[in-house]
Amino acid sequence: MAIVDIIKYSIDNIIDGTANDNLYVVLGGHNEVSNTYTQTETNIDEVKRNLIFGKKVKSSDYTAMVKRNTWVSNTAYDSYANTTNRNHFIINQNNDVYKCIWNANSTVSTSEPLTKTNALIETADGYLWKYMYSITGAAMTKFGTTTSIPISGNTSVEANAVAGTIDYVSINDGGTGFSVYNTGTILSAVSNTLFLIATTADTVTNVYGGSSIYITNGTGAGTLKTIDTSYANATGKYITLSSNTTLSTDSEYVISPRISITDRAGTGFEAYTTIANGSISAITVIDAGSGYLEPTLNITTKGTPTNTDIDLLLSSSGGHGSDPYTELESYELYFSVNFLLAEDTTLPVTDFTYYQTGLLFNPSVDVWSQNTISFGASLDVNTAFTANALVIGETSSASGIVYWANTTHIKVNDVIGTFTNAETIYLSGNTAVNSAIDIIKDVDSVRSTGDLVLYSNESDGIARASNISEDIKFLITLDNA
């Protein structure tokens, strides 16, 4: 399995797990923490004990990401077949993403692709592009970074993708000795299979037999046929075709070496050649075909030309645009969740700073459909306790750190043991500061359950206030590109 397949498999499984189970963005660590940490089992347990609040990650809160590669004029981009530098796609000024199918023999791009269509797009600079998808302003605001952009996908592009197409033929060396070539205009249609061609044509009997004729303009434009025979006499030079074809005196043609493809599965490919100075200078694709797996190029012509080096640019397995995750080599997964004000009174908005955030997978919670969950303990009291103070239960010996308090209520995390109703709690080291617990309010998650996928320390802390909301973002990179 190639590295890109492994990465795609990992991303797919993370996305599926997030959609089908329960992943939460969580916060905690109200005591200031060091910015230097090692993610050991001991530290993970401590982070989980210090959790305060979590919010479920929804499908709109995460996306796969790819490199942000803004189109810049006079830049040489890679074709998709050469993705060593991940420079084979761009995002244009309208936040449309395109994959480079052909880079005009590694010349610089001077024409920004702007057209959105399911067909391949050839720009004035000779580049061939495939439109992949567009990124909405909201998605770019939520997920876009200076180095990465989100994958949005496009259902029309994906549905219209054709597998196994040969969209371009790259000529590294056009060879030598290609002498069979003629361009001109049909002088007369003797019948639907016999045609008088230009006076510049070769007089050698059957020199064009087996070659192709392509009609570039006029009657029959776009027609590609194989020539059966050719001959010359006192009245001119003639070709015969095996099937009825409607051509006229305005039909402009190219007679050149015939191109065909050998493959176990694919069908439909059509192309014609252009010859210059005895060498193949271009192979123009008329129909990219479909279903090709391991195509081999065949060139039929008279004589014994040699030394060609020609590459067939076969589409990705599902067709161009079918799978932007793989085709654009996605290697990042981005989570972005907004904590809005008090989150339905679950999250304190005053006198509270947190220093840790994380991703918690599948904690044990009371109500699976609930979008927010609380951790620790929530106690009604009749004495003012100080935030960040350690409180202890007189009967239960349970203890915890106060992360928010007023005169009637405290919220406690890093709880060890279980507080009991009606017991007295007191300030550690100062039993004079105490209060009976009036009510222990249920929290939503069983303490220390779930897998802490990752966590981060915020060295400056994030302060809550009555008019604040914040976006918590995690970027998971699955390789080191």
Backbone torsions as a table, in degrees:
resi	resn	phi	psi	omega
1	MET	NA	127.9	-179.7
2	ALA	-68.8	158.5	-177.3
3	ILE	-60.3	-36.6	-179.7
4	VAL	-66.6	-32.6	177.9
5	ASP	-68.3	-39.1	178.7
6	ILE	-63.8	-43.3	-179.9
7	ILE	-63.6	-45.5	178.9
8	LYS	-61.3	-41.9	178.4
9	TYR	-59.6	-42.7	-179.6
10	SER	-64.9	-45.4	179.9
11	ILE	-62.5	-45.4	-179.6
12	ASP	-59.1	-41.1	-178.1
13	ASN	-71.3	-36.3	176.4
14	ILE	-65.1	-43.8	179.9
15	ILE	-64.1	-45.7	179.8
16	ASP	-62.5	-42.3	179.6
17	GLY	-64.1	-37.6	178.6
18	THR	-67.7	-39.6	-177.8
19	ALA	-72.2	-35.0	-171.5
20	ASN	-99.5	-14.8	-179.3
21	ASP	-121.1	-139.8	-175.9
22	ASN	-138.4	109.2	176.0
23	LEU	-115.5	131.9	-177.3
24	TYR	-122.6	140.2	163.6
25	VAL	-85.2	126.5	-173.4
26	VAL	-122.2	158.3	174.8
27	LEU	-132.6	157.5	179.4
28	GLY	-176.1	-158.0	178.0
29	GLY	62.7	59.4	-178.7
30	HIS	-72.6	-18.7	171.9
31	ASN	-82.5	138.8	-177.8
32	GLU	-59.7	136.9	-177.1
33	VAL	-122.4	161.2	177.7
34	SER	-71.8	147.2	178.8
35	ASN	-79.4	-10.2	178.1
36	THR	-103.6	124.3	-177.8
37	TYR	-151.7	158.9	173.5
38	THR	-117.9	132.3	-173.9
39	GLN	-82.8	70.6	178.7
40	THR	-91.8	169.0	177.9
41	GLU	-58.7	-40.8	-180.0
42	THR	-62.5	-46.0	-179.8
43	ASN	-64.2	-39.5	179.3
44	ILE	-62.3	-43.1	177.7
45	ASP	-60.3	-40.6	180.0
46	GLU	-65.6	-43.2	178.6
47	VAL	-60.7	-42.8	-179.1
48	LYS	-66.0	-37.0	177.2
49	ARG	-65.3	-30.1	-176.0
50	ASN	-90.0	4.4	179.8
51	LEU	-64.6	144.3	-177.9
52	ILE	-118.2	-43.5	-169.2
53	PHE	-151.6	148.1	174.4
54	GLY	-141.3	149.5	177.6
55	LYS	-129.6	132.4	-175.3
56	LYS	-65.3	137.5	175.8
57	VAL	-80.7	121.5	178.8
58	LYS	-95.9	168.8	-178.5
59	SER	-60.6	-27.0	179.6
60	SER	-83.1	0.8	-175.7
61	ASP	-102.6	2.3	179.9
62	TYR	-146.9	157.2	178.5
63	THR	-160.9	153.7	169.1
64	ALA	-75.1	153.1	-176.1
65	MET	-127.1	154.7	172.0
66	VAL	-132.0	168.0	-179.6
67	LYS	-58.4	139.0	175.3
68	ARG	-83.7	109.1	-174.6
69	ASN	-125.0	80.4	-175.5
70	THR	-68.5	133.5	178.9
71	TRP	-63.6	130.8	177.8
72	VAL	-131.3	128.7	-179.2
73	SER	-60.5	149.3	179.6
74	ASN	66.5	29.1	174.4
75	THR	-111.8	135.8	175.4
76	ALA	-87.9	119.8	178.3
77	TYR	-101.4	154.3	176.9
78	ASP	-79.4	148.5	166.8
79	SER	-77.1	159.5	-172.8
80	TYR	-61.1	-23.6	-178.8
81	ALA	-73.5	-13.2	178.9
82	ASN	-125.6	90.1	-171.1
83	THR	-110.1	26.2	-177.0
84	THR	-56.8	-40.6	-175.1
85	ASN	-101.0	8.5	-176.6
86	ARG	49.5	46.4	-179.0
87	ASN	-118.4	29.8	-172.7
88	HIS	-103.9	13.4	174.9
89	PHE	-150.3	161.1	-177.5
90	ILE	-140.0	162.8	167.4
91	ILE	-116.3	131.4	-176.2
92	ASN	-93.4	-173.2	-175.4
93	GLN	-65.9	-18.2	-179.0
94	ASN	-99.7	11.7	-176.6
95	ASN	64.0	33.0	172.2
96	ASP	-98.5	139.5	-176.1
97	VAL	-108.0	133.2	-178.6
98	TYR	-129.1	143.2	173.2
99	LYS	-100.5	136.8	-179.6
100	CYS	-83.6	115.8	177.7
101	ILE	-84.7	-40.4	-179.1
102	TRP	-146.3	135.3	-174.4
103	ASN	-109.2	29.1	174.9
104	ALA	52.4	50.4	179.5
105	ASN	58.6	42.4	174.3
106	SER	64.2	27.8	172.8
107	THR	-82.1	171.5	-179.5
108	VAL	-79.3	150.3	177.1
109	SER	-88.4	128.7	179.1
110	THR	-122.2	-4.0	-179.1
111	SER	-121.7	112.3	-178.7
112	GLU	-69.9	126.8	176.0
113	PRO	-69.2	130.0	-176.7
114	LEU	-130.6	-17.3	-176.4
115	THR	-78.1	137.0	177.1
116	LYS	-111.9	108.5	-178.8
117	THR	-153.3	162.6	177.8
118	ASN	-79.9	-16.6	177.7
119	ALA	-81.9	160.3	174.4
120	LEU	-67.1	149.8	-173.8
121	ILE	-118.1	121.5	175.3
122	GLU	-102.4	122.3	179.0
123	THR	-92.6	167.9	-173.1
124	ALA	-62.0	-21.0	-179.1
125	ASP	-85.6	3.5	178.8
126	GLY	92.0	-4.8	178.0
127	TYR	-73.5	147.6	176.0
128	LEU	-116.8	124.6	-173.4
129	TRP	-122.3	155.3	171.3
130	LYS	-120.5	120.2	175.2
131	TYR	-69.2	129.0	-175.6
132	MET	-104.7	-55.5	-179.3
133	TYR	-171.0	170.6	177.0
134	SER	-119.7	147.9	-179.7
135	ILE	-105.3	125.0	179.0
136	THR	-70.6	159.8	177.4
137	GLY	-60.3	-39.1	-179.6
138	ALA	-65.0	-42.9	179.5
139	ALA	-66.0	-38.3	179.3
140	MET	-67.4	-39.0	178.4
141	THR	-65.0	-41.2	-176.0
142	LYS	-76.1	-39.5	-171.4
143	PHE	-116.0	-22.1	-174.5
144	GLY	-64.9	140.0	174.9
145	THR	-127.3	179.1	178.2
146	THR	-70.0	-18.1	-176.5
147	THR	-118.7	-13.3	-174.7
148	SER	-138.2	154.4	175.9
149	ILE	-131.1	153.1	-179.0
150	PRO	-78.4	153.1	169.9
151	ILE	-92.1	120.3	-179.1
152	SER	-101.1	-29.9	-176.6
153	GLY	76.3	159.1	178.0
154	ASN	-144.2	112.4	-173.2
155	THR	-62.8	-34.7	179.7
156	SER	-68.2	-44.7	178.7
157	VAL	-61.6	-45.1	-178.0
158	GLU	-65.4	-40.2	-177.9
159	ALA	-69.4	-28.9	-176.8
160	ASN	-95.9	3.8	178.3
161	ALA	-67.5	142.0	-179.7
162	VAL	-118.1	124.5	-177.3
163	ALA	-77.0	145.3	170.9
164	GLY	68.5	35.2	176.2
165	THR	-87.4	150.5	173.2
166	ILE	-109.7	95.9	-168.9
167	ASP	-88.1	-21.5	-178.4
168	TYR	-153.2	147.4	176.8
169	VAL	-117.4	117.1	-176.0
170	SER	-96.0	125.7	-178.1
171	ILE	-101.5	106.4	175.4
172	ASN	-82.4	-37.7	176.8
173	ASP	-147.0	117.5	-177.0
174	GLY	-80.2	2.0	176.6
175	GLY	74.9	-170.7	180.0
176	THR	-137.7	161.8	172.1
177	GLY	85.6	14.7	177.6
178	PHE	-87.2	94.5	-174.4
179	SER	-100.3	-13.9	-177.1
180	VAL	-87.1	103.4	-176.8
181	TYR	-164.7	134.7	177.6
182	ASN	-154.8	137.7	174.1
183	THR	-125.2	150.5	179.9
184	GLY	171.0	-155.7	-179.1
185	THR	-129.0	140.2	176.5
186	ILE	-58.9	126.4	-179.9
187	LEU	-88.1	-28.8	179.4
188	SER	-163.0	140.6	172.5
189	ALA	-98.7	96.5	-178.8
190	VAL	-66.0	-40.2	173.6
191	SER	-152.6	-172.9	179.0
192	ASN	-76.0	-4.4	178.2
193	THR	-126.3	-8.7	-177.2
194	LEU	-122.4	126.5	-173.7
195	PHE	-136.0	137.9	173.0
196	LEU	-86.1	124.9	-175.4
197	ILE	-109.7	-176.1	-170.8
198	ALA	-61.6	151.4	-179.9
199	THR	-66.5	-17.5	179.2
200	THR	-78.0	-5.4	-177.2
201	ALA	-68.4	159.4	-178.8
202	ASP	-71.3	147.0	-179.9
203	THR	-94.1	-9.1	-177.6
204	VAL	-65.7	129.9	-178.1
205	THR	-59.6	129.7	176.4
206	ASN	60.9	21.9	178.3
207	VAL	-62.8	-28.1	-179.2
208	TYR	-96.6	0.6	179.3
209	GLY	-61.0	128.7	-178.1
210	GLY	88.1	-11.7	176.5
211	SER	-78.9	172.2	177.7
212	SER	-106.1	153.9	170.2
213	ILE	-124.0	127.5	179.2
214	TYR	-119.7	131.6	-179.5
215	ILE	-91.2	113.1	-174.9
216	THR	-86.7	-30.9	-178.1
217	ASN	-149.6	163.3	175.9
218	GLY	81.2	-160.7	-179.4
219	THR	-58.9	129.6	179.8
220	GLY	82.3	12.5	-178.7
221	ALA	-53.7	134.0	-178.8
222	GLY	94.0	-6.3	179.9
223	THR	-78.4	133.8	175.3
224	LEU	-123.4	123.3	-179.0
225	LYS	-132.8	158.7	172.6
226	THR	-98.5	131.8	-179.5
227	ILE	-79.6	129.9	176.8
228	ASP	-76.4	-58.8	-177.4
229	THR	-141.8	165.5	172.7
230	SER	-144.8	149.4	178.5
231	TYR	-157.9	168.2	178.4
232	ALA	-134.5	145.6	172.9
233	ASN	-145.6	-165.3	-174.8
234	ALA	-65.8	-21.4	-177.3
235	THR	-92.8	-9.9	179.0
236	GLY	145.0	-164.8	-176.8
237	LYS	-116.1	133.7	-169.4
238	TYR	-129.3	153.1	169.6
239	ILE	-128.9	151.3	174.6
240	THR	-120.4	143.5	177.2
241	LEU	-114.8	155.9	-174.0
242	SER	-82.9	-15.7	-178.7
243	SER	-134.7	156.4	-177.8
244	ASN	-60.2	131.9	-179.1
245	THR	-140.5	131.9	-179.7
246	THR	-92.4	109.4	176.4
247	LEU	-129.3	162.0	-178.8
248	SER	-145.6	-175.6	-175.9
249	THR	-73.8	-2.8	173.3
250	ASP	-102.5	5.4	-176.9
251	SER	-82.0	110.4	177.4
252	GLU	-90.1	138.3	-170.5
253	TYR	-133.9	163.9	168.6
254	VAL	-129.9	120.5	172.2
255	ILE	-102.9	124.2	-173.5
256	SER	-156.4	171.2	177.0
257	PRO	-52.5	137.1	-175.4
258	ARG	-83.5	138.4	178.9
259	ILE	-104.8	133.7	172.3
260	SER	-142.8	164.8	-176.7
261	ILE	-123.8	132.9	170.6
262	THR	-103.6	127.5	-178.5
263	ASP	-159.5	153.2	-179.4
264	ARG	-71.1	-23.8	-170.3
265	ALA	-132.7	-38.5	-168.5
266	GLY	-71.5	157.0	177.7
267	THR	-146.0	161.8	166.3
268	GLY	94.9	-7.4	-177.0
269	PHE	-70.0	135.1	175.6
270	GLU	-139.4	139.9	179.1
271	ALA	-159.8	162.6	173.8
272	TYR	-134.0	158.3	-175.5
273	THR	-103.6	154.8	169.8
274	THR	-119.6	133.3	-177.3
275	ILE	-112.1	136.6	175.2
276	ALA	-139.2	122.8	178.4
277	ASN	54.7	40.9	176.3
278	GLY	76.5	10.0	-178.0
279	SER	-126.5	148.9	175.5
280	ILE	-73.6	114.8	-179.2
281	SER	-96.0	-20.8	179.9
282	ALA	-159.9	147.3	168.6
283	ILE	-125.0	112.4	-174.7
284	THR	-95.5	121.0	-179.2
285	VAL	-80.2	124.8	176.3
286	ILE	-95.6	-43.7	178.8
287	ASP	-136.1	122.8	-176.6
288	ALA	-75.6	-9.4	179.9
289	GLY	66.6	-162.4	179.0
290	SER	-163.6	158.5	172.2
291	GLY	77.7	9.4	-178.1
292	TYR	-74.2	142.6	-177.8
293	LEU	-115.4	-57.0	-180.0
294	GLU	-136.0	68.9	-172.8
295	PRO	-70.4	143.8	173.6
296	THR	-119.3	132.4	-177.8
297	LEU	-86.0	133.4	175.7
298	ASN	-119.3	138.1	178.6
299	ILE	-122.3	120.1	-179.1
300	THR	-107.0	121.9	178.5
301	THR	-161.1	166.1	175.2
302	LYS	-79.5	157.7	179.3
303	GLY	86.4	-167.7	-177.1
304	THR	-132.6	65.0	177.2
305	PRO	-65.2	155.2	-174.6
306	THR	-139.3	170.3	165.6
307	ASN	68.7	32.8	174.7
308	THR	-82.3	146.1	174.4
309	ASP	-136.5	100.1	-169.8
310	ILE	-131.3	132.7	179.4
311	ASP	-109.7	137.9	174.0
312	LEU	-96.7	122.6	-179.9
313	LEU	-88.0	94.4	-178.2
314	LEU	-83.2	138.8	-178.9
315	SER	-66.5	165.0	174.4
316	SER	-61.7	164.1	-167.4
317	SER	-55.8	-36.6	-179.9
318	GLY	-97.1	-0.4	-175.7
319	GLY	99.3	151.6	-179.3
320	HIS	-59.4	126.2	178.1
321	GLY	92.6	-5.4	-176.4
322	SER	-74.0	-30.2	-174.2
323	ASP	-145.9	83.1	-177.1
324	PRO	-61.2	-26.9	179.1
325	TYR	-59.0	-47.3	-178.6
326	THR	-80.1	-44.8	-174.5
327	GLU	-63.8	-34.3	179.5
328	LEU	-98.1	5.4	176.4
329	GLU	56.1	59.8	175.8
330	SER	-64.1	133.4	180.0
331	TYR	-137.4	12.6	179.8
332	GLU	-134.5	149.9	174.6
333	LEU	-128.2	128.2	-171.9
334	TYR	-116.7	130.2	175.7
335	PHE	-113.9	134.5	178.2
336	SER	-142.7	110.3	-176.5
337	VAL	-124.2	134.9	-178.7
338	ASN	-97.2	128.3	171.0
339	PHE	-95.7	111.3	-171.6
340	LEU	-100.8	110.6	174.8
341	LEU	46.7	-126.2	-174.8
342	ALA	-87.6	-0.8	-179.3
343	GLU	47.9	61.8	179.3
344	ASP	55.9	43.5	176.6
345	THR	68.2	7.5	179.9
346	THR	-79.1	-28.3	-172.5
347	LEU	-117.5	125.8	178.8
348	PRO	-62.4	147.1	-179.3
349	VAL	-119.2	1.2	178.9
350	THR	-133.7	150.7	173.8
351	ASP	52.5	45.9	-174.1
352	PHE	-152.1	125.0	176.2
353	THR	-128.2	135.5	177.0
354	TYR	-118.7	152.6	-172.3
355	TYR	-122.6	-1.7	-178.8
356	GLN	-134.1	141.4	172.9
357	THR	-132.6	158.9	-178.5
358	GLY	-165.7	176.8	173.3
359	LEU	-116.0	121.3	-177.9
360	LEU	-116.1	124.6	-176.5
361	PHE	-103.8	125.8	168.9
362	ASN	58.5	51.5	172.3
363	PRO	-70.6	159.6	176.7
364	SER	-82.6	112.4	-176.8
365	VAL	-123.3	160.7	-177.1
366	ASP	-75.5	-40.8	-175.9
367	VAL	-126.0	107.8	-174.3
368	TRP	-66.0	-28.6	-177.8
369	SER	-80.0	-8.0	-177.1
370	GLN	-71.1	133.2	-175.3
371	ASN	-82.0	-24.3	179.4
372	THR	-125.9	148.2	178.7
373	ILE	-135.7	151.9	176.9
374	SER	-113.3	156.5	179.1
375	PHE	-124.4	173.1	175.6
376	GLY	78.3	-138.6	-179.1
377	ALA	-138.1	148.9	179.9
378	SER	-127.4	115.8	-169.3
379	LEU	-124.2	132.7	169.5
380	ASP	-85.0	129.5	-176.0
381	VAL	-134.6	176.5	177.4
382	ASN	-125.2	17.1	178.9
383	THR	-134.2	145.2	178.3
384	ALA	-79.4	121.7	173.1
385	PHE	-105.6	156.2	-178.7
386	THR	-91.3	137.9	176.3
387	ALA	-60.7	145.7	-178.2
388	ASN	74.4	8.0	177.7
389	ALA	-86.8	150.1	174.9
390	LEU	-90.3	124.8	177.5
391	VAL	-115.2	150.0	-174.1
392	ILE	-130.9	138.8	175.3
393	GLY	-82.3	126.5	-174.5
394	GLU	-64.9	-39.5	-178.0
395	THR	-88.0	-47.0	-173.8
396	SER	-82.3	-20.0	-172.0
397	SER	63.1	10.3	174.1
398	ALA	-65.4	153.5	-179.6
399	SER	-142.6	159.9	178.1
400	GLY	-170.2	165.5	-178.7
401	ILE	-101.6	127.9	177.9
402	VAL	-74.3	121.3	176.3
403	TYR	-106.6	-10.1	175.3
404	TRP	-157.1	142.0	-177.7
405	ALA	-155.1	147.4	161.8
406	ASN	-135.8	-164.1	-173.3
407	THR	-75.8	-12.5	-176.1
408	THR	-122.8	-5.5	-173.1
409	HIS	-154.5	144.6	172.0
410	ILE	-133.8	150.4	173.0
411	LYS	-116.4	131.5	-170.4
412	VAL	-127.4	137.1	170.5
413	ASN	-128.5	-169.7	-172.7
414	ASP	50.2	45.9	-175.1
415	VAL	-81.7	130.0	172.4
416	ILE	-115.5	124.6	-175.9
417	GLY	87.5	-165.4	-176.5
418	THR	-135.3	117.0	175.0
419	PHE	-67.2	149.9	178.9
420	THR	-119.1	149.9	178.5
421	ASN	-59.5	140.8	173.3
422	ALA	75.9	-6.6	177.5
423	GLU	-74.6	160.3	176.7
424	THR	-87.8	134.6	171.2
425	ILE	-111.7	148.0	-178.2
426	TYR	-138.1	159.8	179.9
427	LEU	-74.5	128.2	-179.6
428	SER	-57.6	127.1	179.7
429	GLY	84.5	-3.2	-179.1
430	ASN	-152.0	81.8	-176.1
431	THR	-67.1	-11.0	178.4
432	ALA	-69.0	-27.6	176.6
433	VAL	-91.1	100.6	-176.0
434	ASN	-147.6	169.5	179.6
435	SER	-162.3	145.5	170.2
436	ALA	-76.1	141.9	175.3
437	ILE	-80.4	120.2	179.0
438	ASP	-79.5	-49.7	-178.0
439	ILE	-142.7	136.3	167.8
440	ILE	-99.7	112.6	-179.0
441	LYS	-82.8	138.5	-178.3
442	ASP	-64.2	137.6	169.7
443	VAL	-96.1	171.4	-168.0
444	ASP	-96.4	-15.9	-174.1
445	SER	-128.5	140.8	174.8
446	VAL	-69.4	132.0	-173.3
447	ARG	-56.2	133.2	172.6
448	SER	64.1	20.0	175.2
449	THR	-92.0	164.1	-179.4
450	GLY	89.5	163.9	179.5
451	ASP	-102.2	123.7	176.7
452	LEU	-82.1	100.8	-175.2
453	VAL	-63.9	-46.4	175.4
454	LEU	-161.4	161.9	175.0
455	TYR	-147.8	161.9	-177.2
456	SER	-139.7	140.8	174.4
457	ASN	-94.9	131.5	177.5
458	GLU	-99.4	105.1	-170.0
459	SER	-62.8	-32.9	-179.0
460	ASP	-93.6	-8.0	-179.3
461	GLY	75.0	159.3	177.4
462	ILE	-121.0	115.5	-175.4
463	ALA	-89.2	134.8	175.3
464	ARG	-89.8	148.0	176.9
465	ALA	-149.9	166.9	-173.5
466	SER	-66.4	-19.6	-177.0
467	ASN	-118.8	26.2	-173.1
468	ILE	-113.7	145.7	164.3
469	SER	-139.7	153.4	-177.3
470	GLU	-140.9	151.7	176.3
471	ASP	-99.0	124.5	176.1
472	ILE	-101.7	124.1	-172.8
473	LYS	-125.5	139.5	174.0
474	PHE	-130.7	130.7	176.6
475	LEU	-114.6	113.2	179.4
476	ILE	-98.3	116.9	178.5
477	THR	-99.2	126.6	-175.0
478	LEU	-99.6	-0.3	165.5
479	ASP	-149.5	-177.1	-173.5
480	ASN	-104.7	28.3	-179.9
481	ALA	-72.4	NA	NA
